[in-house]
């Protein structure tokens, strides 16, 4: 297909967005289509709006199925679907992806290739699994919708990650996350062509040739609940992704002149209900944190650690105890070996003793938070000092200290210049 690139200042209007999406469907004979948006944890991606527009354009002429790319996340509730996609999209059209049960193996990335891209750090083959309806559903078109933004595992989120992780199986999710953890977040975040991205590229080029995929990629910012789409990139080739990466690096990557001695990050309770998601506060700030500094995470609705019961159990059992300790524990314990994405998550969520991480919650007890390896402060006590209703992104003087405040860690990456 002919790619569509739309960038507009200060942001893309609703009319421009609708026209671009309509143009992406021109000349296509579609009787059955599958939309793959992200879930509610990407509420500022613009993908909910795009999904609604596509649904309304297509509903009268063909069958429209919608499968949020949940990855390991909880299924969306009816209320979340209504808030994200609007009431236009029937909840009955939503298919729930189960990363443990609903997948089929479509190939494998050879161990030799994994070793090559990881500089010898990982040498095992990686099974490529996707939800079976992607390859067996008989769709004339599959539209993968999502936001390109710096990411801790793959470098820059979306594109084929939406397929292989968002709609993928436990083997690919576990292996890719551990590959990223072995290689090191600091070498990955905010960059294209990471080892994990190269694995996804290999799988895409070799095993999705016959799948009628079209990617609709956004680059966004937000102000409060308002999402602004600055770039829209539609196509079936990697070029569209690379253009989105370039724009995201311009507007979602923040360089600071000196490390943060104290940073405060707010986790919107509608989006963040677990440390599995909430630890973006750690991932996205760690390259800007000063040794001996403190990261305070305001997490009013974080009520558990993992997004599913088994992951939650493992996080509670082992805790965020640092890279070297987790590698030792993984080598010695079969339950961690069988759940490498959890091991990778535990590595990513620790500061390795570089800085202190304090979780401020209402839903988890002090014992639970400290048991997982974090410091604790009651949310209401912390919010009196660092009031998210009053603070704006950037530096503030609070209690005689210089504090950097971030209202949503999922939309960017912060690093020392």
C-alpha positions in Angstrom: 0.0 0.0 0.0 1.0 3.6 -0.4 2.0 4.9 3.0 0.2 7.9 4.6 2.2 10.3 6.7 0.4 13.2 8.5 2.1 15.7 10.8 0.4 18.8 11.8 1.1 21.8 14.1 0.2 22.1 16.9 -1.6 18.8 16.5 -3.8 16.8 14.0 -7.4 17.9 13.9 -10.3 15.5 14.0 -11.1 16.2 10.4 -7.5 15.6 9.3 -7.6 12.3 11.3 -10.8 11.1 9.7 -9.7 12.0 6.2 -6.4 10.1 6.7 -8.1 7.0 8.1 -10.6 7.0 5.2 -7.8 7.3 2.7 -6.1 4.3 4.3 -9.1 2.1 3.3 -9.4 3.3 -0.3 -9.2 0.6 -2.9 -9.5 -2.3 -0.4 -12.2 -4.9 -0.7 -13.1 -5.8 2.9 -15.7 -8.2 4.2 -14.1 -9.0 7.5 -11.7 -6.8 9.4 -9.8 -7.1 12.7 -8.8 -4.0 14.7 -5.9 -4.4 17.2 -5.8 -1.3 19.4 -3.9 -1.2 22.7 -5.9 -1.5 26.0 -6.9 1.2 28.5 -3.4 1.4 29.9 -2.6 3.4 26.7 -5.4 5.8 27.3 -3.3 8.7 25.9 -2.4 7.0 22.7 -5.2 8.3 20.5 -5.9 4.7 19.6 -9.3 4.6 21.2 -10.5 7.5 19.0 -9.0 5.9 15.9 -10.7 2.6 16.7 -14.0 4.3 17.0 -13.6 6.1 13.7 -12.6 2.9 11.9 -15.5 1.0 13.4 -18.0 3.6 12.3 -16.6 3.7 8.8 -16.7 -0.1 8.4 -19.6 -1.4 10.5 -22.2 -1.1 7.8 -20.2 -2.8 5.1 -18.3 -5.6 6.8 -17.8 -7.6 10.0 -15.6 -5.7 12.4 -13.9 -7.5 15.3 -11.8 -5.7 17.9 -9.1 -7.4 20.0 -7.2 -5.1 22.3 -3.5 -6.0 22.4 -3.5 -6.9 26.1 -0.2 -8.8 26.3 -0.1 -9.8 29.9 -2.6 -7.2 31.1 -6.1 -7.7 32.6 -9.0 -7.8 30.1 -10.7 -4.4 29.7 -14.0 -3.9 31.6 -17.2 -2.7 30.0 -16.6 0.7 31.6 -13.0 1.0 30.3 -14.1 0.0 26.8 -16.8 2.7 26.9 -14.4 5.3 28.1 -11.6 4.4 25.6 -13.6 3.6 22.5 -16.9 5.4 23.3 -20.4 3.9 23.3 -20.2 3.6 19.5 -18.2 0.4 19.8 -20.3 -2.5 21.2 -18.7 -4.3 24.0 -19.9 -7.5 22.4 -17.5 -6.9 19.5 -14.5 -7.0 21.9 -12.4 -10.2 21.7 -10.3 -10.9 24.8 -6.7 -12.1 24.1 -5.4 -14.7 26.5 -1.6 -14.8 26.3 -1.4 -18.2 27.9 -4.1 -20.1 26.0 -5.2 -18.4 22.8 -2.0 -18.6 20.8 -0.4 -20.7 18.0 3.2 -21.1 17.1 4.0 -19.7 13.7 7.8 -20.1 13.7 11.0 -19.6 15.7 13.9 -17.2 15.7 17.1 -19.2 15.6 19.4 -19.2 18.6 22.3 -18.2 16.3 20.4 -15.0 15.3 19.5 -14.2 18.9 23.1 -14.6 19.9 24.2 -12.3 17.1 21.9 -9.4 17.9 22.5 -9.7 21.7 26.3 -9.8 21.4 26.3 -13.3 22.7 24.4 -12.5 25.9 21.4 -14.8 25.0 21.8 -17.8 22.8 18.4 -19.6 23.0 15.9 -19.8 20.1 12.7 -17.9 20.6 9.3 -19.4 19.7 7.1 -17.0 17.8 3.5 -17.2 19.0 0.5 -15.0 18.1 -3.2 -15.2 18.8 -4.6 -17.8 16.5 -7.2 -15.6 14.9 -4.5 -13.4 13.4 -3.4 -16.3 11.2 -6.6 -18.4 11.2 -9.4 -15.8 11.4 -9.9 -15.3 7.6 -9.6 -11.5 7.8 -9.2 -9.4 4.7 -7.5 -6.7 6.7 -5.9 -6.5 10.2 -5.3 -3.0 11.4 -2.8 -2.7 14.2 -3.3 0.6 16.0 -0.9 2.1 18.6 1.4 4.7 19.9 5.2 4.9 19.3 6.9 6.1 22.5 10.1 5.2 24.3 9.9 1.7 25.9 12.0 -0.2 28.4 12.0 -3.6 26.7 12.0 -2.9 22.9 13.4 0.6 22.8 10.5 2.2 21.0 7.0 0.8 21.5 4.5 -0.5 18.9 4.7 -1.6 15.3 5.3 -5.4 15.4 5.5 -5.4 19.2 1.7 -4.9 19.1 1.5 -8.3 17.4 4.2 -10.3 19.1 3.7 -9.1 22.6 0.3 -7.4 22.7 -1.2 -10.3 20.8 1.6 -12.8 21.6 2.1 -15.9 23.7 4.0 -16.6 26.9 7.1 -17.9 25.1 7.7 -14.7 23.0 6.7 -12.4 25.8 9.0 -14.2 28.3 11.9 -14.5 25.9 11.8 -11.0 24.5 11.5 -9.4 28.0 14.5 -11.4 29.3 16.5 -10.6 26.2 15.9 -6.9 26.9 16.8 -7.3 30.6 20.1 -9.1 29.8 21.1 -6.5 27.2 20.3 -3.6 29.6 17.5 -1.0 29.6 19.9 1.9 29.5 21.2 0.6 26.1 17.7 0.2 24.7 15.2 2.9 25.9 14.4 5.5 23.3 16.3 3.7 20.5 15.3 1.7 17.4 17.1 -1.5 16.3 17.5 -2.9 19.8 18.1 -6.7 20.1 14.4 -7.2 20.9 13.3 -5.1 18.0 15.6 -7.0 15.7 14.0 -10.3 16.9 10.5 -8.8 16.2 11.7 -7.7 12.7 13.0 -11.2 12.0 9.7 -12.7 13.0 7.7 -10.2 11.1 9.7 -10.6 7.9 9.7 -14.4 8.0 6.3 -15.4 9.5 3.8 -12.7 8.8 4.2 -12.5 5.1 0.7 -13.8 4.3 -1.1 -11.8 7.0 -2.9 -8.7 5.6 -1.4 -6.3 8.2 -1.7 -2.5 8.2 -0.1 -0.4 10.9 -1.6 2.9 12.2 0.9 4.5 14.4 0.5 7.7 16.5 2.9 10.0 18.3 1.1 11.9 21.0 1.3 14.2 24.1 -1.3 15.1 26.6 -2.5 17.8 28.8 -4.7 16.5 31.6 -7.2 14.2 29.9 -6.8 15.8 26.5 -4.7 13.7 24.0 -2.9 15.5 21.2 -1.9 13.5 18.1 1.1 15.2 16.5 1.9 12.5 14.0 0.0 9.7 12.2 1.9 7.1 10.2 0.0 4.5 8.2 1.5 1.7 6.2 2.6 -1.9 5.9 6.4 -1.4 5.9 9.0 -0.5 8.4 9.5 3.0 7.0 6.3 4.3 8.6 7.5 3.0 12.0 10.9 4.7 11.5 9.3 8.0 10.8 7.2 7.7 14.0 10.3 6.9 16.0 12.0 10.0 14.7 9.1 12.2 15.8 8.6 10.5 19.1 12.3 11.0 19.9 11.8 14.7 19.3 8.7 15.2 21.5 8.6 12.3 24.0 12.2 12.3 25.1 13.2 14.9 27.8 16.9 15.7 28.4 17.8 17.3 31.8 21.0 19.1 32.6 21.5 17.5 36.0 20.3 14.3 37.7 17.2 14.4 39.8 17.9 14.2 43.6 14.2 13.9 44.1 11.5 13.1 41.5 7.8 12.6 42.1 5.8 10.6 39.6 2.0 10.4 39.6 0.2 7.3 38.4 -3.4 8.0 37.3 -5.6 5.5 39.1 -7.6 4.9 35.9 -4.6 3.7 34.1 -2.3 2.2 36.7 -3.6 -0.5 39.1 -0.5 -2.7 39.5 3.3 -2.2 39.9 3.6 -4.3 36.7 2.3 -1.2 34.9 3.2 1.5 37.5 6.9 0.7 37.4 7.1 2.8 34.3 7.7 5.4 36.9 11.0 3.6 37.6 11.9 2.6 34.0 11.4 6.0 32.4 13.2 8.0 35.0 16.1 5.8 36.1 18.5 7.4 33.6 17.8 10.8 35.1 18.0 9.8 38.8 21.0 10.9 40.8 22.9 8.2 42.9 21.5 8.4 46.4 18.4 10.2 45.1 14.7 9.4 45.8 11.9 8.5 43.5 8.5 9.0 45.1 5.6 7.3 43.2 2.1 8.6 43.9 0.0 5.5 43.2 -3.4 5.9 44.7 -5.1 2.9 42.9 -2.1 0.5 42.7 -3.6 -2.6 44.4 -1.4 -5.5 43.3 1.9 -6.3 41.8 1.3 -8.6 38.7 -1.5 -8.2 36.2 -2.4 -11.9 36.6 -2.4 -14.1 39.6 0.7 -16.1 38.9 2.8 -13.0 38.0 1.5 -11.4 41.2 2.5 -14.4 43.3 6.0 -14.4 41.9 6.6 -10.7 42.4 5.5 -11.0 46.0 7.7 -14.1 46.5 10.9 -12.7 45.1 10.6 -8.9 45.1 12.4 -6.1 43.3 15.8 -7.0 44.7 18.2 -6.0 41.8 19.6 -7.5 38.6 22.3 -9.7 40.0 20.1 -11.2 42.7 17.3 -11.9 40.3 19.6 -13.6 37.9 20.8 -15.9 40.7 17.2 -16.6 41.8 16.2 -17.3 38.2 19.0 -19.8 37.8 18.0 -21.6 41.0 14.1 -21.5 40.8 12.0 -23.3 38.3 9.0 -21.0 38.7 11.1 -18.0 37.7 12.7 -19.9 34.8 9.2 -20.7 33.5 8.2 -17.0 33.8 11.1 -15.0 32.4 9.0 -11.9 31.8 8.5 -11.7 35.5 12.2 -12.1 36.1 12.8 -9.3 33.5 10.2 -7.1 35.2 11.8 -7.6 38.6 15.2 -6.5 37.1 13.6 -3.5 35.4 11.7 -2.4 38.5 14.7 -2.2 40.8 17.1 0.7 41.0 19.9 -1.8 41.8 20.6 0.3 44.9 21.4 3.4 43.0 18.4 5.4 44.3 15.5 4.9 46.8 12.0 4.1 45.5 9.1 5.0 47.7 5.6 3.8 46.7 2.7 5.8 48.1 -0.5 3.8 48.0 -4.0 3.4 49.4 -4.6 -0.1 48.3 -1.5 -2.0 49.3 -0.3 -2.3 52.9 3.1 -1.1 54.2 4.0 -4.7 54.8 3.2 -5.7 51.2 5.1 -2.7 49.7 8.2 -3.2 51.8 8.0 -7.0 51.2 8.4 -6.3 47.5 11.5 -4.3 48.1 10.2 -0.7 48.1 10.0 2.0 50.7 6.5 3.0 51.8 4.5 6.1 52.5 0.7 6.4 52.9 -0.7 8.0 49.7 -2.7 10.7 51.5 0.3 11.7 53.6 2.5 12.0 50.5 -0.3 13.8 48.5 -0.4 16.6 51.1 3.3 17.3 50.4 3.2 16.6 46.7 -0.3 17.5 45.6 -0.9 16.1 42.1 -3.9 18.4 41.7 -1.6 21.5 42.0 1.8 20.3 40.6 2.7 20.7 36.9 5.4 18.8 35.0 8.9 20.1 35.7 10.8 21.5 38.7 9.3 22.8 41.9 10.7 24.0 45.3 8.9 21.9 47.9 10.0 21.9 51.6 13.3 23.5 50.7 14.1 20.8 48.2 14.2 20.9 44.4 11.7 18.3 43.1 11.0 17.2 39.5 7.4 16.3 39.0 6.0 14.0 36.2 2.3 13.6 35.7 2.4 10.5 33.5 5.6 8.4 33.0 4.0 6.3 30.2 4.3 9.2 27.7 8.0 9.8 27.7 11.6 9.1 28.8 13.7 11.3 31.0 17.5 11.2 30.8 20.5 13.4 31.7 21.7 15.3 28.6 
